[in-house]
Amino acid sequence: MRGAIQRLTQEGYVTDPGTGRQSRPFVAPLTRADARELLHIVGEIEGLAAWRAAKRPAREELVANLDDLNQELLSEARKSPPSRERIFLLDMTFHRTYVEGGAGPRLLALHDSIKPQAERYTRLYIEALLDKLPVSVAEHQDIISRIAKGDADGAQRKVQANWRNAAGRLSAVIEEAGELGSW
């Protein structure tokens, strides 16, 4: 049990301000600073993967898959009511598709280590900013376009911008609603 709590603490899911017998671990709050840092890190890692994906000589299947996922995401967002869980899965699959399309084993391992920590914020984003999803879909389309053209630097910049914009939009929500779990 202690080992599991230590691991969760290392990964940022649990906070434990006490020591010894006074130790009282609790779920780490969702904060603006943490959201920005995590989403920016994910953007850098995924940006590198998109850069590599755009360099691939055969990108047509990857681009078609990304386009299909993005269209499904927009279609789900327009439903009344939309399935937030389906939106989450489609968004995660969209990003993972270009990551797998470009990343080598080391970059995949790095992505796999950080992405789960950002998932709490991705879920919050979908809950609080469902009305902003068309903006994200348009940003995704820019990513797809750059990968399709083989514009590696442009693909990297578009991915970084997508995650930074998401961090900015989410930070505004956290600022307005308060940092969840810090009270």
C-alpha positions in Angstrom: 0.0 0.0 0.0 2.8 2.4 1.0 4.6 1.7 -2.3 1.4 2.4 -4.3 0.9 5.7 -2.5 4.5 6.7 -3.1 4.1 6.0 -6.8 0.9 8.0 -7.0 2.7 10.8 -5.2 5.6 10.7 -7.6 3.2 10.9 -10.6 1.4 13.8 -9.1 -2.0 12.2 -8.4 -1.6 12.3 -4.6 -0.3 14.9 -2.3 1.1 14.1 1.2 2.1 17.1 3.2 2.6 15.1 6.4 5.3 12.7 7.6 5.4 9.6 9.6 2.3 8.8 11.7 0.8 12.2 10.8 0.8 11.4 7.1 -2.6 12.0 5.5 -2.4 11.6 1.7 -5.1 13.1 -0.5 -5.9 13.4 -4.1 -3.9 16.2 -5.6 -6.0 19.3 -6.6 -6.5 20.4 -10.1 -4.6 23.6 -10.4 -3.9 26.2 -13.1 -0.1 25.8 -12.7 -0.2 22.0 -12.9 -2.6 22.2 -15.9 -0.3 24.6 -17.8 2.8 22.6 -17.0 1.4 19.2 -18.0 -0.4 20.4 -21.1 2.7 22.2 -22.3 4.9 19.1 -21.7 2.4 17.0 -23.6 2.4 19.6 -26.4 6.2 19.4 -26.7 6.3 15.6 -26.8 3.4 15.3 -29.2 4.8 18.1 -31.3 8.0 16.1 -31.8 6.0 13.0 -32.7 3.9 15.1 -35.3 7.2 16.5 -36.7 8.4 12.9 -37.2 5.0 11.8 -38.6 5.1 14.6 -41.2 8.6 13.4 -42.3 7.2 9.9 -43.2 7.2 9.2 -46.9 3.9 7.4 -46.8 1.5 9.5 -44.7 -1.8 9.0 -46.6 -3.3 6.4 -44.3 -2.3 8.3 -41.2 -3.8 11.5 -42.6 -7.0 9.7 -43.6 -7.3 8.2 -40.1 -6.8 11.5 -38.4 -9.3 13.2 -40.7 -11.9 10.5 -39.9 -11.3 10.8 -36.1 -11.6 14.6 -36.3 -14.8 14.5 -38.2 -16.3 12.0 -35.7 -15.2 14.3 -32.9 -17.0 17.2 -34.5 -20.1 15.1 -35.2 -20.3 13.9 -31.6 -19.9 17.5 -30.3 -22.9 18.6 -32.4 -25.2 15.9 -31.0 -27.8 16.8 -28.4 -26.7 15.7 -25.9 -23.1 14.8 -26.8 -21.4 11.9 -25.1 -18.6 13.3 -23.1 -17.0 9.9 -22.8 -17.0 9.4 -26.5 -15.5 12.9 -27.1 -12.8 12.1 -24.6 -12.0 8.8 -26.3 -12.0 10.3 -29.8 -9.8 13.2 -28.7 -7.3 10.8 -27.0 -7.3 8.5 -30.1 -6.8 11.5 -32.4 -3.7 12.5 -30.5 -2.4 9.0 -30.0 -2.7 8.3 -33.7 -0.2 10.9 -34.9 2.0 10.1 -31.9 2.2 6.4 -32.9 2.6 7.6 -36.5 5.8 9.4 -35.8 7.2 8.4 -32.4 9.9 5.8 -31.9 10.0 3.6 -28.8 11.7 6.2 -26.6 9.3 9.0 -27.5 6.4 6.6 -27.0 7.6 5.6 -23.6 8.0 9.3 -22.6 4.5 10.0 -23.9 3.1 7.0 -22.0 4.6 8.3 -18.8 3.2 11.8 -18.9 -0.1 11.6 -20.8 -2.0 9.8 -18.0 -1.2 12.6 -15.7 -2.8 15.1 -18.2 -6.0 13.0 -18.6 -7.6 14.5 -15.5 -7.3 17.9 -17.1 -8.5 16.6 -20.5 -11.6 15.3 -18.8 -12.1 18.6 -17.0 -11.6 20.5 -20.3 -14.3 18.4 -22.0 -16.7 18.9 -19.1 -16.2 22.6 -18.8 -15.4 23.6 -22.4 -17.7 21.5 -24.6 -18.8 24.6 -26.4 -15.1 25.3 -27.4 -14.7 21.9 -29.0 -15.2 23.2 -32.6 -12.1 25.4 -31.9 -10.1 22.3 -31.0 -11.4 20.5 -34.1 -10.2 23.4 -36.3 -6.8 23.3 -34.6 -6.7 19.5 -35.2 -7.5 20.2 -38.9 -4.5 22.4 -39.1 -2.3 19.6 -37.6 -3.7 17.2 -40.2 -3.1 19.6 -43.0 0.6 20.1 -42.0 1.2 16.4 -41.7 -0.5 15.8 -45.1 1.8 18.4 -46.7 4.9 16.9 -45.1 5.4 20.3 -43.3 7.2 18.8 -40.2 8.0 22.2 -38.6 4.5 23.4 -39.2 3.0 20.2 -37.8 5.1 20.5 -34.7 4.1 24.2 -34.2 0.4 23.4 -34.7 0.4 20.6 -32.1 2.3 22.8 -29.6 -0.3 25.6 -30.3 -3.2 23.2 -29.8 -2.0 22.1 -26.4 -1.0 25.7 -25.3 -4.4 27.0 -26.4 -6.1 24.2 -24.5 -4.0 25.1 -21.4 -5.0 28.7 -21.7 -8.7 27.9 -22.1 -8.6 25.5 -19.2 -6.7 27.9 -17.0 -9.4 30.5 -17.4 -12.0 27.9 -16.3 -10.0 26.9 -13.3 -9.4 30.5 -12.4 -13.1 31.2 -12.5 -14.3 28.0 -10.8 -11.4 27.8 -8.3 -8.8 25.1 -8.1 -10.6 21.9 -7.7 -9.7 19.9 -4.6 -7.7 22.7 -3.0 -10.4 23.8 -0.6 
